[in-house]
Amino acid sequence: MNSKERMKYPEDFLNKFICGNAVDVMKQIPDGSIELVVTSPPYNLKNSTGNGMKDGRGGKWSNAALINGYSHYNDNMPHDEYVEWQRECLAEMLRIIPENGAIFYNHKWRVQAGLLQDRNDIVSGFPVRQIIIWRRKGGINFNPGYFLPTYEVIYLIAKPNFKLAKKANAHGDIWEFGQESKNKHPAPFPVELIERIILSTDADVVLDPFMGSGTTALAAKNLDRQFIGIDISPEYCEMAEERLANPMSVIKQITTNKKEKQANLFD
Ligand SMILES: C[S@@+](CC[C@H](N)C(=O)[O-])C[C@H]1O[C@@H](n2cnc3c(N)ncnc32)[C@H](O)[C@@H]1O
């Protein structure tokens, strides 16, 4: 599906991967129509104060999956522009969810110029109800000035009538799931993480405006829910389609025994 055509909601959206720009496509979805959004945007990792990944050679990050970036997006915006863009995306997501809806927005805090860059500049003013810590497996720590970073954050941004599904609150707010390392996409979610989120709600439809390899769609399908997936990259949209038909299709061949590094957190 290509977003350039004028699309009708819901028939052109439900259970479809739409190749296009997240904001433009979301603008075609009516107010209050989707109860759940789960997403992980690009983290702007190539914009960096140090020598991190930005020069394209990667240095110490040469073995990180994201060193080559995404297929159709270079993840390197001036910081202020990036924040403005992400706030625009969040505003669209918030418009789309009804009064009992929620957004699970995954992000990573980084250290830039020696100082912690939390993502408050992106989420401030939005109704953040809780921060879930997604504890990943430990990585490699190159920097003697920092403890090894092992988590990402998931902001639960909810409208007033949002309630968790029965018993979901028993999970607590620290979730442990190892990162997905066998997927051909450079920054995929683990399926189990998205299944946990979807099962924590009673939503029938879940939207992911940065769908990548289609993990949110696969989790929705596994749980008999519906999905809407958007990604700017035709390559990833195709990958997601194939994955839904055959979940093993995204598994990459490991041709090296070098350990893949997590994308950079401090520089
Ligand atoms: C962190 S990845 C998402 C990975 C996904 N959660 C998964 O499990 O595979 C971010 C995605 O955003 C996409 N992207 C970048 N800019 C975009 C835009 N303006 N609109 C829609 N998608 C975009 C990239 O192509 C990339 O696949």
The ligand as an ORCA input file, in Angstrom:
! r2SCAN-3c Opt
* xyz 0 1
  C      13.561      1.846     15.469
  S      13.001      1.432     13.865
  C      11.522      0.521     14.208
  C      11.776     -0.973     14.324
  C      10.545     -1.784     14.650
  N      10.079     -1.519     15.991
  C      10.796     -3.267     14.484
  O      10.493     -4.042     15.377
  O      11.327     -3.676     13.427
  C      12.418      2.933     13.223
  C      11.797      2.856     11.837
  O      11.313      4.160     11.475
  C      11.336      4.249     10.050
  N      11.177      5.675      9.696
  C      12.118      6.657      9.688
  N      11.575      7.838      9.333
  C      10.251      7.626      9.129
  C       9.139      8.453      8.773
  N       9.286      9.766      8.562
  N       7.921      7.883      8.681
  C       7.754      6.542      8.877
  N       8.774      5.709      9.200
  C       9.997      6.232      9.344
  C      12.659      3.596      9.668
  O      12.628      3.147      8.323
  C      12.738      2.437     10.717
  O      12.276      1.219     10.155
*
